Amino acid sequence: MSLEWFDGDWSAFSQVQMDLRNPSPEAQDLMLKVFDREHEKHNFDYDDRFHQEVHLPAGEAITVMVSLDAVKHAPKTREMNMNDIRILELYAIEPNEAFVFFIDNVRLIP
């Protein structure tokens, strides 16, 4: 899942949150990734973006809360431009087979 069409100015906020639900009888591991426009100039390097693993327990719902200070300081050689966030992605880490999960209420918290 990739969110690209949103207001890219996250500078006035302290957190991004989202609600996830896994209806499956098996837990799933996901990766949450956030990057700014500058990330392209760094060849989409792994160390030039924010990434966090998210464990989604079987049959449960969770709220993921990410500090935007952590996002800002995630790139190794610079600060993320919080005025120009381009992508928020959430994807499965090496899934053995297709699975379903639900995402709801993605929000920025002041």
ABEGO torsion letter per residue (X at the ends): XBBABBBABAAABABBBBBBBBABABBBBBBBBBBBAAAAAAGGBAAABBBBBBBBBBGBBBBBBBBAAAAAAABAABBBBAAABABBBBBBBGBABBBBBBBBGBBBBX
